[in-house]
């Protein structure tokens, strides 16, 4: 059975603070493998922050923190794989393409 991203997050120690975890979970629903799901979730969270009308307000800081945590988790998932360097490069390339859009 393939591990879901939710299962993967449940194994993290120390666990994310409850408030942060509540902000992460909506971005990671589904059954994609952890690395793929976390990269996609990072993109989703960053897109939500950047697209919000109040993205430069203090209230958006929590969502930006969630995006940062998702990226950190994506990097953790990448280094757990068989080819960590290639996986990390893939994470950066994917998010770099996101930055080049628009």
N, CA, C and O atoms as a GROMACS GRO file, in nm:
protein
  408
    1UNK      N    1   0.084  -0.118   0.000
    1UNK     CA    2   0.000   0.000   0.000
    1UNK      C    3   0.089   0.125   0.000
    1UNK      O    4   0.185   0.134   0.076
    2UNK      N    5   0.057   0.219  -0.084
    2UNK     CA    6   0.134   0.342  -0.096
    2UNK      C    7   0.096   0.437   0.017
    2UNK      O    8  -0.022   0.453   0.050
    3UNK      N    9   0.196   0.499   0.076
    3UNK     CA   10   0.174   0.594   0.183
    3UNK      C   11   0.114   0.724   0.126
    3UNK      O   12   0.162   0.776   0.025
    4UNK      N   13   0.012   0.774   0.191
    4UNK     CA   14  -0.047   0.901   0.150
    4UNK      C   15   0.030   1.015   0.216
    4UNK      O   16   0.104   0.994   0.312
    5UNK      N   17   0.012   1.134   0.164
    5UNK     CA   18   0.078   1.250   0.222
    5UNK      C   19   0.027   1.275   0.363
    5UNK      O   20   0.102   1.321   0.449
    6UNK      N   21  -0.100   1.246   0.388
    6UNK     CA   22  -0.154   1.263   0.523
    6UNK      C   23  -0.084   1.169   0.621
    6UNK      O   24  -0.049   1.208   0.732
    7UNK      N   25  -0.063   1.044   0.579
    7UNK     CA   26   0.011   0.948   0.663
    7UNK      C   27   0.154   0.998   0.686
    7UNK      O   28   0.206   0.991   0.797
    8UNK      N   29   0.215   1.048   0.580
    8UNK     CA   30   0.352   1.097   0.589
    8UNK      C   31   0.361   1.212   0.688
    8UNK      O   32   0.452   1.215   0.772
    9UNK      N   33   0.267   1.306   0.681
    9UNK     CA   34   0.266   1.418   0.774
    9UNK      C   35   0.244   1.370   0.918
    9UNK      O   36   0.302   1.425   1.012
   10UNK      N   37   0.161   1.270   0.935
   10UNK     CA   38   0.135   1.215   1.068
   10UNK      C   39   0.260   1.158   1.132
   10UNK      O   40   0.271   1.154   1.255
   11UNK      N   41   0.355   1.113   1.051
   11UNK     CA   42   0.480   1.055   1.103
   11UNK      C   43   0.584   1.159   1.142
   11UNK      O   44   0.683   1.125   1.206
   12UNK      N   45   0.565   1.284   1.105
   12UNK     CA   46   0.666   1.387   1.133
   12UNK      C   47   0.680   1.409   1.283
   12UNK      O   48   0.581   1.422   1.355
   13UNK      N   49   0.803   1.414   1.327
   13UNK     CA   50   0.834   1.443   1.468
   13UNK      C   51   0.944   1.545   1.474
   13UNK      O   52   1.050   1.524   1.414
   14UNK      N   53   0.925   1.653   1.543
   14UNK     CA   54   0.802   1.685   1.614
   14UNK      C   55   0.690   1.721   1.516
   14UNK      O   56   0.715   1.766   1.405
   15UNK      N   57   0.570   1.699   1.560
   15UNK     CA   58   0.454   1.731   1.477
   15UNK      C   59   0.441   1.883   1.464
   15UNK      O   60   0.486   1.958   1.551
   16UNK      N   61   0.381   1.925   1.356
   16UNK     CA   62   0.355   2.068   1.338
   16UNK      C   63   0.258   2.116   1.446
   16UNK      O   64   0.170   2.041   1.488
   17UNK      N   65   0.274   2.238   1.492
   17UNK     CA   66   0.176   2.292   1.587
   17UNK      C   67   0.035   2.283   1.528
   17UNK      O   68   0.017   2.293   1.407
   18UNK      N   69  -0.063   2.264   1.613
   18UNK     CA   70  -0.200   2.240   1.569
   18UNK      C   71  -0.251   2.349   1.474
   18UNK      O   72  -0.312   2.318   1.372
   19UNK      N   73  -0.226   2.474   1.506
   19UNK     CA   74  -0.271   2.586   1.421
   19UNK      C   75  -0.211   2.575   1.281
   19UNK      O   76  -0.282   2.595   1.181
   20UNK      N   77  -0.084   2.545   1.273
   20UNK     CA   78  -0.018   2.530   1.143
   20UNK      C   79  -0.070   2.408   1.070
   20UNK      O   80  -0.096   2.413   0.950
   21UNK      N   81  -0.085   2.298   1.141
   21UNK     CA   82  -0.136   2.175   1.080
   21UNK      C   83  -0.273   2.197   1.018
   21UNK      O   84  -0.302   2.145   0.910
   22UNK      N   85  -0.357   2.274   1.084
   22UNK     CA   86  -0.491   2.305   1.029
   22UNK      C   87  -0.481   2.383   0.898
   22UNK      O   88  -0.568   2.372   0.812
   23UNK      N   89  -0.377   2.461   0.884
   23UNK     CA   90  -0.359   2.537   0.759
   23UNK      C   91  -0.296   2.452   0.649
   23UNK      O   92  -0.316   2.480   0.530
   24UNK      N   93  -0.222   2.348   0.686
   24UNK     CA   94  -0.156   2.262   0.588
   24UNK      C   95  -0.252   2.162   0.527
   24UNK      O   96  -0.252   2.142   0.405
   25UNK      N   97  -0.331   2.099   0.610
   25UNK     CA   98  -0.413   1.984   0.566
   25UNK      C   99  -0.503   2.011   0.447
   25UNK      O  100  -0.514   1.924   0.360
   26UNK      N  101  -0.569   2.127   0.437
   26UNK     CA  102  -0.653   2.147   0.320
   26UNK      C  103  -0.576   2.145   0.187
   26UNK      O  104  -0.633   2.115   0.082
   27UNK      N  105  -0.449   2.175   0.191
   27UNK     CA  106  -0.368   2.177   0.069
   27UNK      C  107  -0.321   2.038   0.028
   27UNK      O  108  -0.278   2.019  -0.086
   28UNK      N  109  -0.328   1.939   0.118
   28UNK     CA  110  -0.268   1.808   0.090
   28UNK      C  111  -0.368   1.694   0.084
   28UNK      O  112  -0.330   1.578   0.098
   29UNK      N  113  -0.494   1.723   0.063
   29UNK     CA  114  -0.594   1.618   0.051
   29UNK      C  115  -0.565   1.534  -0.073
   29UNK      O  116  -0.518   1.586  -0.174
   30UNK      N  117  -0.592   1.406  -0.066
   30UNK     CA  118  -0.573   1.319  -0.181
   30UNK      C  119  -0.480   1.205  -0.151
   30UNK      O  120  -0.434   1.187  -0.038
   31UNK      N  121  -0.452   1.128  -0.254
   31UNK     CA  122  -0.374   1.006  -0.234
   31UNK      C  123  -0.243   1.006  -0.314
   31UNK      O  124  -0.182   0.900  -0.330
   32UNK      N  125  -0.201   1.121  -0.362
   32UNK     CA  126  -0.075   1.126  -0.436
   32UNK      C  127   0.041   1.094  -0.342
   32UNK      O  128   0.030   1.116  -0.221
   33UNK      N  129   0.151   1.042  -0.396
   33UNK     CA  130   0.269   1.017  -0.312
   33UNK      C  131   0.313   1.146  -0.243
   33UNK      O  132   0.292   1.255  -0.297
   34UNK      N  133   0.373   1.135  -0.124
   34UNK     CA  134   0.407   1.254  -0.046
   34UNK      C  135   0.483   1.362  -0.122
   34UNK      O  136   0.443   1.479  -0.116
   35UNK      N  137   0.588   1.328  -0.192
   35UNK     CA  138   0.667   1.432  -0.259
   35UNK      C  139   0.582   1.506  -0.362
   35UNK      O  140   0.580   1.629  -0.364
   36UNK      N  141   0.514   1.433  -0.446
   36UNK     CA  142   0.430   1.494  -0.549
   36UNK      C  143   0.321   1.582  -0.485
   36UNK      O  144   0.297   1.694  -0.530
   37UNK      N  145   0.257   1.530  -0.382
   37UNK     CA  146   0.150   1.604  -0.316
   37UNK      C  147   0.201   1.729  -0.247
   37UNK      O  148   0.136   1.833  -0.250
   38UNK      N  149   0.318   1.720  -0.186
   38UNK     CA  150   0.372   1.836  -0.114
   38UNK      C  151   0.418   1.946  -0.209
   38UNK      O  152   0.402   2.064  -0.179
   39UNK      N  153   0.475   1.908  -0.322
   39UNK     CA  154   0.515   2.009  -0.421
   39UNK      C  155   0.390   2.079  -0.475
   39UNK      O  156   0.387   2.202  -0.487
   40UNK      N  157   0.288   2.001  -0.506
   40UNK     CA  158   0.163   2.058  -0.554
   40UNK      C  159   0.098   2.146  -0.447
   40UNK      O  160   0.045   2.253  -0.477
   41UNK      N  161   0.103   2.101  -0.322
   41UNK     CA  162   0.046   2.179  -0.211
   41UNK      C  163   0.121   2.310  -0.190
   41UNK      O  164   0.060   2.413  -0.161
   42UNK      N  165   0.252   2.306  -0.206
   42UNK     CA  166   0.332   2.428  -0.194
   42UNK      C  167   0.289   2.528  -0.300
   42UNK      O  168   0.269   2.646  -0.272
   43UNK      N  169   0.275   2.479  -0.422
   43UNK     CA  170   0.232   2.565  -0.532
   43UNK      C  171   0.093   2.624  -0.504
   43UNK      O  172   0.070   2.743  -0.527
   44UNK      N  173   0.003   2.541  -0.455
   44UNK     CA  174  -0.132   2.586  -0.423
   44UNK      C  175  -0.131   2.692  -0.313
   44UNK      O  176  -0.198   2.794  -0.324
   45UNK      N  177  -0.055   2.666  -0.207
   45UNK     CA  178  -0.050   2.760  -0.095
   45UNK      C  179   0.013   2.893  -0.135
   45UNK      O  180  -0.036   2.999  -0.098
   46UNK      N  181   0.122   2.886  -0.212
   46UNK     CA  182   0.186   3.010  -0.258
   46UNK      C  183   0.092   3.087  -0.351
   46UNK      O  184   0.083   3.210  -0.344
   47UNK      N  185   0.025   3.015  -0.438
   47UNK     CA  186  -0.070   3.080  -0.528
   47UNK      C  187  -0.181   3.149  -0.452
   47UNK      O  188  -0.224   3.259  -0.490
   48UNK      N  189  -0.229   3.085  -0.345
   48UNK     CA  190  -0.335   3.146  -0.264
   48UNK      C  191  -0.286   3.273  -0.197
   48UNK      O  192  -0.358   3.373  -0.192
   49UNK      N  193  -0.164   3.270  -0.145
   49UNK     CA  194  -0.108   3.389  -0.080
   49UNK      C  195  -0.088   3.501  -0.181
   49UNK      O  196  -0.129   3.614  -0.158
   50UNK      N  197  -0.025   3.468  -0.292
   50UNK     CA  198   0.007   3.571  -0.391
   50UNK      C  199  -0.116   3.627  -0.459
   50UNK      O  200  -0.117   3.742  -0.503
   51UNK      N  201  -0.221   3.546  -0.469
   51UNK     CA  202  -0.344   3.591  -0.534
   51UNK      C  203  -0.442   3.661  -0.444
   51UNK      O  204  -0.542   3.716  -0.491
   52UNK      N  205  -0.416   3.661  -0.314
   52UNK     CA  206  -0.508   3.723  -0.219
   52UNK      C  207  -0.494   3.875  -0.222
   52UNK      O  208  -0.383   3.927  -0.233
   53UNK      N  209  -0.606   3.946  -0.213
   53UNK     CA  210  -0.598   4.092  -0.216
   53UNK      C  211  -0.522   4.150  -0.096
   53UNK      O  212  -0.468   4.261  -0.104
   54UNK      N  213  -0.518   4.076   0.013
   54UNK     CA  214  -0.449   4.124   0.133
   54UNK      C  215  -0.314   4.055   0.152
   54UNK      O  216  -0.267   4.041   0.265
   55UNK      N  217  -0.252   4.011   0.043
   55UNK     CA  218  -0.129   3.932   0.053
   55UNK      C  219  -0.013   4.007   0.117
   55UNK      O  220   0.084   3.945   0.161
   56UNK      N  221  -0.021   4.137   0.122
   56UNK     CA  222   0.085   4.216   0.185
   56UNK      C  223   0.049   4.259   0.327
   56UNK      O  224   0.122   4.335   0.390
   57UNK      N  225  -0.062   4.209   0.376
   57UNK     CA  226  -0.106   4.241   0.511
   57UNK      C  227  -0.055   4.135   0.609
   57UNK      O  228  -0.023   4.023   0.570
   58UNK      N  229  -0.049   4.172   0.733
   58UNK     CA  230   0.001   4.082   0.837
   58UNK      C  231  -0.081   3.953   0.846
   58UNK      O  232  -0.026   3.846   0.874
   59UNK      N  233  -0.209   3.961   0.822
   59UNK     CA  234  -0.295   3.844   0.832
   59UNK      C  235  -0.253   3.734   0.734
   59UNK      O  236  -0.275   3.616   0.760
   60UNK      N  237  -0.194   3.772   0.622
   60UNK     CA  238  -0.150   3.673   0.523
   60UNK      C  239  -0.025   3.599   0.568
   60UNK      O  240   0.013   3.500   0.507
   61UNK      N  241   0.039   3.644   0.674
   61UNK     CA  242   0.162   3.580   0.721
   61UNK      C  243   0.140   3.435   0.758
   61UNK      O  244   0.228   3.352   0.737
   62UNK      N  245   0.024   3.401   0.812
   62UNK     CA  246  -0.003   3.263   0.850
   62UNK      C  247  -0.009   3.172   0.728
   62UNK      O  248   0.040   3.059   0.731
   63UNK      N  249  -0.068   3.222   0.621
   63UNK     CA  250  -0.074   3.142   0.499
   63UNK      C  251   0.064   3.130   0.436
   63UNK      O  252   0.098   3.025   0.381
   64UNK      N  253   0.143   3.235   0.443
   64UNK     CA  254   0.279   3.228   0.392
   64UNK      C  255   0.362   3.129   0.474
   64UNK      O  256   0.444   3.056   0.419
   65UNK      N  257   0.340   3.126   0.604
   65UNK     CA  258   0.407   3.030   0.691
   65UNK      C  259   0.367   2.887   0.653
   65UNK      O  260   0.451   2.797   0.653
   66UNK      N  261   0.242   2.866   0.620
   66UNK     CA  262   0.197   2.734   0.577
   66UNK      C  263   0.266   2.694   0.447
   66UNK      O  264   0.310   2.579   0.432
   67UNK      N  265   0.278   2.787   0.353
   67UNK     CA  266   0.347   2.758   0.227
   67UNK      C  267   0.493   2.723   0.253
   67UNK      O  268   0.547   2.631   0.191
   68UNK      N  269   0.556   2.796   0.343
   68UNK     CA  270   0.695   2.768   0.380
   68UNK      C  271   0.708   2.628   0.440
   68UNK      O  272   0.800   2.554   0.406
   69UNK      N  273   0.616   2.593   0.528
   69UNK     CA  274   0.620   2.460   0.590
   69UNK      C  275   0.600   2.351   0.485
   69UNK      O  276   0.668   2.248   0.490
   70UNK      N  277   0.511   2.372   0.392
   70UNK     CA  278   0.489   2.273   0.286
   70UNK      C  279   0.614   2.255   0.200
   70UNK      O  280   0.648   2.143   0.162
   71UNK      N  281   0.681   2.365   0.170
   71UNK     CA  282   0.805   2.355   0.093
   71UNK      C  283   0.912   2.279   0.172
   71UNK      O  284   0.983   2.196   0.117
   72UNK      N  285   0.922   2.308   0.301
   72UNK     CA  286   1.018   2.238   0.385
   72UNK      C  287   0.987   2.088   0.387
   72UNK      O  288   1.078   2.005   0.376
   73UNK      N  289   0.860   2.054   0.401
   73UNK     CA  290   0.821   1.913   0.400
   73UNK      C  291   0.849   1.850   0.264
   73UNK      O  292   0.890   1.734   0.258
   74UNK      N  293   0.827   1.923   0.157
   74UNK     CA  294   0.857   1.869   0.024
   74UNK      C  295   1.006   1.835   0.013
   74UNK      O  296   1.043   1.732  -0.044
   75UNK      N  297   1.090   1.922   0.067
   75UNK     CA  298   1.235   1.896   0.066
   75UNK      C  299   1.268   1.775   0.153
   75UNK      O  300   1.353   1.694   0.115
   76UNK      N  301   1.203   1.762   0.266
   76UNK     CA  302   1.224   1.644   0.352
   76UNK      C  303   1.185   1.517   0.277
   76UNK      O  304   1.259   1.419   0.278
   77UNK      N  305   1.070   1.520   0.211
   77UNK     CA  306   1.024   1.403   0.135
   77UNK      C  307   1.123   1.370   0.023
   77UNK      O  308   1.149   1.253  -0.005
   78UNK      N  309   1.178   1.473  -0.039
   78UNK     CA  310   1.274   1.452  -0.149
   78UNK      C  311   1.399   1.381  -0.100
   78UNK      O  312   1.450   1.292  -0.168
   79UNK      N  313   1.449   1.418   0.016
   79UNK     CA  314   1.574   1.357   0.062
   79UNK      C  315   1.553   1.217   0.119
   79UNK      O  316   1.650   1.145   0.143
   80UNK      N  317   1.428   1.178   0.140
   80UNK     CA  318   1.400   1.041   0.186
   80UNK      C  319   1.400   0.941   0.071
   80UNK      O  320   1.404   0.820   0.095
   81UNK      N  321   1.396   0.989  -0.051
   81UNK     CA  322   1.388   0.900  -0.166
   81UNK      C  323   1.524   0.842  -0.206
   81UNK      O  324   1.626   0.872  -0.144
   82UNK      N  325   1.522   0.760  -0.307
   82UNK     CA  326   1.642   0.692  -0.354
   82UNK      C  327   1.742   0.787  -0.421
   82UNK      O  328   1.862   0.761  -0.419
   83UNK      N  329   1.693   0.895  -0.478
   83UNK     CA  330   1.778   0.991  -0.550
   83UNK      C  331   1.751   1.132  -0.499
   83UNK      O  332   1.687   1.212  -0.568
   84UNK      N  333   1.798   1.164  -0.378
   84UNK     CA  334   1.762   1.291  -0.316
   84UNK      C  335   1.805   1.415  -0.395
   84UNK      O  336   1.729   1.512  -0.402
   85UNK      N  337   1.923   1.414  -0.454
   85UNK     CA  338   1.967   1.532  -0.528
   85UNK      C  339   1.876   1.561  -0.646
   85UNK      O  340   1.837   1.676  -0.669
   86UNK      N  341   1.844   1.458  -0.721
   86UNK     CA  342   1.756   1.476  -0.836
   86UNK      C  343   1.616   1.519  -0.791
   86UNK      O  344   1.553   1.602  -0.856
   87UNK      N  345   1.569   1.463  -0.681
   87UNK     CA  346   1.437   1.499  -0.631
   87UNK      C  347   1.433   1.645  -0.585
   87UNK      O  348   1.337   1.716  -0.613
   88UNK      N  349   1.538   1.689  -0.516
   88UNK     CA  350   1.544   1.830  -0.473
   88UNK      C  351   1.550   1.924  -0.593
   88UNK      O  352   1.486   2.029  -0.594
   89UNK      N  353   1.628   1.886  -0.694
   89UNK     CA  354   1.634   1.967  -0.815
   89UNK      C  355   1.496   1.975  -0.881
   89UNK      O  356   1.457   2.080  -0.932
   90UNK      N  357   1.423   1.864  -0.878
   90UNK     CA  358   1.288   1.863  -0.934
   90UNK      C  359   1.194   1.957  -0.861
   90UNK      O  360   1.113   2.026  -0.923
   91UNK      N  361   1.204   1.959  -0.729
   91UNK     CA  362   1.122   2.051  -0.649
   91UNK      C  363   1.152   2.195  -0.690
   91UNK      O  364   1.060   2.272  -0.716
   92UNK      N  365   1.279   2.229  -0.696
   92UNK     CA  366   1.318   2.366  -0.730
   92UNK      C  367   1.279   2.403  -0.872
   92UNK      O  368   1.233   2.514  -0.898
   93UNK      N  369   1.297   2.310  -0.964
   93UNK     CA  370   1.259   2.338  -1.103
   93UNK      C  371   1.108   2.362  -1.114
   93UNK      O  372   1.064   2.454  -1.182
   94UNK      N  373   1.031   2.279  -1.046
   94UNK     CA  374   0.884   2.294  -1.051
   94UNK      C  375   0.841   2.430  -0.998
   94UNK      O  376   0.762   2.500  -1.061
   95UNK      N  377   0.895   2.466  -0.883
   95UNK     CA  378   0.856   2.595  -0.825
   95UNK      C  379   0.915   2.711  -0.904
   95UNK      O  380   0.856   2.819  -0.908
   96UNK      N  381   1.030   2.691  -0.966
   96UNK     CA  382   1.087   2.794  -1.052
   96UNK      C  383   0.999   2.822  -1.173
   96UNK      O  384   0.984   2.936  -1.215
   97UNK      N  385   0.941   2.716  -1.228
   97UNK     CA  386   0.849   2.734  -1.341
   97UNK      C  387   0.726   2.812  -1.295
   97UNK      O  388   0.671   2.893  -1.369
   98UNK      N  389   0.683   2.786  -1.172
   98UNK     CA  390   0.567   2.859  -1.118
   98UNK      C  391   0.598   3.009  -1.113
   98UNK      O  392   0.514   3.091  -1.149
   99UNK      N  393   0.718   3.044  -1.068
   99UNK     CA  394   0.757   3.184  -1.058
   99UNK      C  395   0.768   3.251  -1.193
   99UNK      O  396   0.757   3.373  -1.202
  100UNK      N  397   0.790   3.173  -1.298
  100UNK     CA  398   0.805   3.229  -1.431
  100UNK      C  399   0.673   3.251  -1.502
  100UNK      O  400   0.669   3.311  -1.609
  101UNK      N  401   0.563   3.202  -1.441
  101UNK     CA  402   0.432   3.216  -1.503
  101UNK      C  403   0.378   3.356  -1.477
  101UNK      O  404   0.416   3.422  -1.380
  102UNK      N  405   0.290   3.400  -1.564
  102UNK     CA  406   0.221   3.528  -1.541
  102UNK      C  407   0.292   3.634  -1.601
  102UNK      O  408   0.249   3.749  -1.593
   0.00000   0.00000   0.00000
